[in-house]
Each structure stands twice: as C-alpha cells, then as structure tokens.
Amino acid sequence: MKLSALKNAVAIDLGTDYTRIYYKGEVTNEPSVIAYDSLNGAVIAIGKEAADMEGKNPPLITVSRPITKGVITDFDLASQMIQGFLANIVGNVIKPRVFITVPCGITGVERRAICDILHESEITEIYIIESPIAGAIGANCDVNIARGMLLVDIGGGKCDIAAISLGQAVTGRSVKLGGNDFTDALTDYLLEKHNLSVGNFSAEKLKKSIGCAFMREHNDIDEISGFNTYLRKPEKIAVRSEEIREAFAPLVSKISAEIKSTLDEVPTELLGDIIDDGILLIGGGAQLYGLAKRLRQELGIKVFLAEDAEMCVIKGASYVAENMDKLPDNTYIFTKA
C-alpha cells in the first residue's frame, strides 16, 4: 500500500499492549506503558523503556498500563504517555491532521476521553475511524463497495467483530477478550495442573512458542520455569502443545460464539456475501497457531488470516490519513471529532 507521506498526516492505533503511530511514511511501535515516580508523579519513562522496568521496578517507581481491554482506564497517565509519544515522533508539527482508531461500538464518553487527550497535545484536527474499518483497508479490502464482509480484530485486550458494507460497520461488537486473556489462561492452567506459578513474560513466551488453537502436526514440547507452590521450590517443567490447546479451548469457543451472535444480526443479503467470501482475521491475537482453522471448523465458514495481521489497523488508518482528500465527500469511513 503506497502512501504519499503528506507532511502533517498522523495516524494512531491506541492499543492495550502497543501504541502504533504513523508519521512521514514510518510506523513507530511502542508498548502502551508509562513509568512514574510514586511520590511526586513525575514521568520517568514511556514505551519500551518503561516496559523494560515491568516486574523489576523498586517501590518508588510505579509502572502502569493506562489502557485496559481497549479502553482508557487512567486518563492522566494515558494523556502523558500519548503526549510523550507524539513529542518524540511528531515533534512541533503545526496543525497535524490526526486519525485515531477506536473500538467498534465505542461509547460517547470513551470517544470524548480520547479526543480530550489529543486536545491536551494541542491537536485540533481529529478524525475517528473504527478499528475494523481501518483493519479491512489495511488488509487491502475495498470497504466502499456494496458487498458484505466480516472482519474479526483480535488485539491484546479486546476482540472487535464487525460486518462491513459501503464503508460502515452494519453491525458489530467489541468483546473484552484478547491475546492477554490467552496468556492468563495459560498461567492459570500451569498453576492448576502443575502447581507452577509463572510470570507473565514466561507464559507469553511459551504461548508464542507452542501455543495453539488447533492440534499441531506434532505435539510440540517446550520448557518453562517457575515456582512450584506445592514443593515450595523453583522448578522447570516440560509442557506439551496439546495441553495449551486444552487451556485455550474455552476462549476460542467464546470468540466463536460472539462471531455467531454477530452473524445472527447481519442482513440476509450481506450474510450471503460473507458465506461466499469468508471471514477475515486481523490483529496480533489472531496469529495464534491454528485459530483460523479451529474457527472454520466451528463456524462452517471459510476463515482467513490477513497478511501482516497485527499491522493492518495502523496501515489502514495511515492510508486514510494520507488520502482523505481523494476519498468521496460522502464517505462513511471516518468521522470528524
């Protein structure tokens, strides 16, 4: 997707785990983390530098993730984090045009909170685009045509499901379930089945190594270290991929059920398009091994994983930001805040 790199165009994908910012043809990917002095509240670090402190910080330094399940849960910290990102990446650009993505079905209060944060960064030209719309564009889908498509965006903290036609979400929902819930499920499983207490980083690493939603060709094995709560000592154990599939099964079934509920609300003519064309998965959480295959089995509809799935939303938002002047005047792809 070629961009024209207009000097004032900025796109932001504000996520639970990562904040991605597009500017001048480049995408910066930073953890949505901020570290601050516990006594006076002064910001110490943001992004990767702050994320590196997680779990290793002394009492006088607090490390926080101000976005939970796709929603801003600490306005002041989120504001300072985003202002810091923009200052580092965009600098003192005069009157930038900012496109920011939001979850499907976001409330008016949540929308205003996002806009207020950008206003505090002295940004006045703000445009809102729903994540599924941006993701579909980033996956090179033509969202403006009169044909239905179903897109499922699985991020770190949420899952957006939307049926799209003529540049709008005809129906959709945002479910508070994402990749982090799979990591938590693995942590709980290891504690329950193996009496092993493990850190989030170790569980995430194991998930990416041999995690799966559908049985792998080989029952892969990997090791993980933690603290055995029964023996009261450190321990390293071997874990099979089939065990992880078992731990993930309830979450996959929940995503499947939410997709079915969304399909129930889709108009009949659009439903026929979706059955013919299949369902598109995007987002980092969608890259779990075998997820598309498992959903295809449960839903009876073709399911595809988009190329570069975790970058589709920021790609789509940046494309719209750079080319908004070329879009039809009556487009529904975005709204001005």
KADA-V248099 format. One record per residue. N is the residue number from 1. RES is the residue in three letters. PSI is psi in whole degrees, -180 to 180 (NA if undefined). D_FIRST is the distance of its C-alpha to the first C-alpha in Angstrom with 1 decimal. Layout:
BEGIN
n res psi d_first
N RES PSI D_FIRST
N RES PSI D_FIRST
END
This chain:
BEGIN
n res psi d_first
1 MET 108 0.0
2 LYS 134 3.8
3 LEU 152 6.5
4 SER -9 10.1
5 ALA 55 11.9
6 LEU 140 14.8
7 LYS -26 17.8
8 ASN 7 18.9
9 ALA 126 15.8
10 VAL 138 16.2
11 ALA 140 14.9
12 ILE 128 17.3
13 ASP 101 17.4
14 LEU 105 21.1
15 GLY 166 22.2
16 THR -45 25.5
17 ASP -40 24.9
18 TYR 147 22.0
19 THR 123 20.7
20 ARG 130 17.1
21 ILE 126 16.6
22 TYR 134 13.7
23 TYR 131 15.0
24 LYS 46 14.3
25 GLY 1 11.0
26 GLU 147 12.7
27 VAL 125 13.4
28 THR 130 17.1
29 ASN 110 18.5
30 GLU 141 22.2
31 PRO 140 24.8
32 SER 69 26.0
33 VAL 144 29.5
34 ILE 140 32.0
35 ALA 138 35.4
36 TYR 161 38.3
37 ASP 124 42.0
38 SER -21 44.0
39 LEU -48 46.8
40 ASN -2 45.3
41 GLY 4 41.7
42 ALA 135 40.3
43 VAL 130 36.7
44 ILE -42 36.8
45 ALA 157 33.3
46 ILE 163 29.9
47 GLY -139 26.9
48 LYS -40 27.4
49 GLU -40 30.7
50 ALA -40 32.1
51 ALA -34 30.8
52 ASP -18 32.7
53 MET -16 35.8
54 GLU 130 35.6
55 GLY -6 38.8
56 LYS 4 40.2
57 ASN 142 40.9
58 PRO 169 44.6
59 PRO -29 46.1
60 LEU -4 45.6
61 ILE 126 41.8
62 THR 131 40.0
63 VAL 127 36.4
64 SER 150 34.7
65 ARG 102 31.6
66 PRO 2 31.6
67 ILE 123 29.2
68 THR 130 30.5
69 LYS 35 29.1
70 GLY 3 26.3
71 VAL 141 28.9
72 ILE 119 30.3
73 THR -15 33.7
74 ASP 100 34.8
75 PHE -48 33.9
76 ASP -44 35.3
77 LEU -41 33.8
78 ALA -40 30.3
79 SER -46 30.7
80 GLN -38 31.8
81 MET -48 29.0
82 ILE -40 26.2
83 GLN -40 28.1
84 GLY -44 28.3
85 PHE -48 24.6
86 LEU -39 23.8
87 ALA -40 26.6
88 ASN -35 25.4
89 ILE -46 21.7
90 VAL -34 21.8
91 GLY -142 25.4
92 ASN 47 27.3
93 VAL 134 24.6
94 ILE 125 26.3
95 LYS 63 25.3
96 PRO 148 21.8
97 ARG 114 19.8
98 VAL 125 19.2
99 PHE 126 17.3
100 ILE 137 18.8
101 THR 149 18.4
102 VAL 156 21.7
103 PRO 158 23.2
104 CYS 132 23.9
105 GLY 27 27.2
106 ILE 145 27.7
107 THR 163 31.1
108 GLY -37 31.9
109 VAL -44 33.5
110 GLU -38 30.5
111 ARG -44 28.3
112 ARG -36 30.8
113 ALA -43 31.0
114 ILE -46 27.4
115 CYS -39 27.7
116 ASP -38 31.0
117 ILE -43 29.5
118 LEU -37 26.9
119 HIS -35 29.8
120 GLU -21 31.7
121 SER 14 29.1
122 GLU 35 29.8
123 ILE 126 26.6
124 THR -25 27.4
125 GLU 96 24.2
126 ILE 134 22.9
127 TYR 140 20.7
128 ILE 133 20.8
129 ILE 130 18.2
130 GLU 140 19.3
131 SER -44 17.7
132 PRO -36 17.5
133 ILE -48 15.7
134 ALA -42 13.1
135 GLY -40 12.9
136 ALA -42 12.6
137 ILE -42 9.7
138 GLY -22 8.0
139 ALA 13 9.3
140 ASN 33 7.7
141 CYS 143 11.3
142 ASP 100 12.7
143 VAL -9 15.0
144 ASN -10 16.7
145 ILE 160 18.7
146 ALA 68 22.2
147 ARG 134 21.7
148 GLY 142 22.3
149 MET 150 20.2
150 LEU 126 21.3
151 LEU 137 19.2
152 VAL 116 20.9
153 ASP 108 19.6
154 ILE 107 22.1
155 GLY -159 22.1
156 GLY -35 24.9
157 GLY -8 27.2
158 LYS 167 26.2
159 CYS 114 24.8
160 ASP 130 23.2
161 ILE 125 23.7
162 ALA 137 22.7
163 ALA 125 23.0
164 ILE 140 20.5
165 SER 140 21.0
166 LEU 41 20.4
167 GLY 7 18.3
168 GLN 157 21.0
169 ALA 111 22.5
170 VAL -41 25.5
171 THR 153 27.1
172 GLY 173 26.2
173 ARG 155 27.6
174 SER 119 27.1
175 VAL 134 29.2
176 LYS 66 30.5
177 LEU 127 29.7
178 GLY -164 27.1
179 GLY -33 26.8
180 ASN -31 29.6
181 ASP -32 31.9
182 PHE -40 31.5
183 THR -43 32.5
184 ASP -39 35.4
185 ALA -37 36.5
186 LEU -41 36.6
187 THR -45 38.7
188 ASP -40 41.1
189 TYR -46 41.4
190 LEU -35 42.4
191 LEU -41 44.9
192 GLU -44 46.4
193 LYS -30 46.6
194 HIS 3 47.1
195 ASN 30 48.5
196 LEU 119 45.8
197 SER 121 44.4
198 VAL 158 41.1
199 GLY 161 38.7
200 ASN -39 35.3
201 PHE -43 33.6
202 SER -41 35.6
203 ALA -40 34.8
204 GLU -41 31.1
205 LYS -42 31.3
206 LEU -40 33.3
207 LYS -45 31.0
208 LYS -27 28.0
209 SER -55 30.4
210 ILE 9 32.0
211 GLY 149 31.2
212 CYS 156 30.5
213 ALA -15 30.7
214 PHE 146 31.8
215 MET 128 34.4
216 ARG 161 33.1
217 GLU -39 34.4
218 HIS 144 36.7
219 ASN 81 38.1
220 ASP 153 36.6
221 ILE 139 38.6
222 ASP 165 37.8
223 GLU 153 40.0
224 ILE 142 40.0
225 SER 148 42.5
226 GLY -159 44.0
227 PHE 121 47.4
228 ASN 112 49.7
229 THR -16 51.1
230 TYR -46 54.0
231 LEU -13 55.1
232 ARG 49 54.3
233 LYS 158 52.7
234 PRO 148 49.3
235 GLU 148 48.1
236 LYS 130 45.4
237 ILE 162 44.8
238 ALA 136 42.9
239 VAL 137 40.7
240 ARG 148 39.6
241 SER -31 36.2
242 GLU -33 38.2
243 GLU -42 39.7
244 ILE -39 36.3
245 ARG -40 35.3
246 GLU -42 38.5
247 ALA -32 37.8
248 PHE -16 34.4
249 ALA -45 35.6
250 PRO -36 36.7
251 LEU -40 33.3
252 VAL -42 31.5
253 SER -35 34.0
254 LYS -42 33.5
255 ILE -44 29.8
256 SER -43 30.7
257 ALA -38 33.3
258 GLU -36 31.0
259 ILE -43 28.6
260 LYS -41 31.7
261 SER -37 32.8
262 THR -43 29.6
263 LEU -33 29.8
264 ASP -25 33.3
265 GLU -6 32.2
266 VAL 133 29.6
267 PRO 148 31.0
268 THR -44 32.2
269 GLU -40 30.0
270 LEU -33 26.8
271 LEU -37 28.3
272 GLY -40 28.7
273 ASP -43 24.9
274 ILE -41 24.3
275 ILE -39 27.0
276 ASP -43 25.6
277 ASP -24 21.9
278 GLY -179 22.6
279 ILE 138 21.5
280 LEU 129 18.2
281 LEU 133 18.7
282 ILE 174 16.5
283 GLY 154 17.8
284 GLY -38 19.7
285 GLY -22 22.8
286 ALA -12 21.4
287 GLN 4 21.2
288 LEU 130 25.0
289 TYR 128 26.3
290 GLY 2 27.3
291 LEU -46 26.3
292 ALA -42 24.4
293 LYS -41 27.4
294 ARG -43 29.9
295 LEU -37 28.4
296 ARG -40 28.3
297 GLN -41 31.9
298 GLU -34 33.0
299 LEU -23 31.2
300 GLY 21 31.6
301 ILE 147 28.0
302 LYS 138 25.1
303 VAL 130 23.0
304 PHE 147 19.7
305 LEU 125 18.0
306 ALA 151 14.2
307 GLU 139 12.5
308 ASP 50 12.3
309 ALA -40 14.2
310 GLU -11 15.4
311 MET 0 12.2
312 CYS -42 10.8
313 VAL -49 12.8
314 ILE -33 11.8
315 LYS -46 8.0
316 GLY -43 9.0
317 ALA -40 11.7
318 SER -37 10.0
319 TYR -45 7.7
320 VAL -42 11.1
321 ALA -41 13.0
322 GLU -23 11.3
323 ASN 17 11.5
324 MET -32 14.7
325 ASP -16 16.8
326 LYS -9 15.1
327 LEU 154 15.6
328 PRO 148 19.0
329 ASP -28 21.9
330 ASN 21 22.9
331 THR 146 19.8
332 TYR 9 20.7
333 ILE -36 17.4
334 PHE 165 18.9
335 THR 147 22.4
336 LYS 131 23.9
337 ALA NA 26.1
END
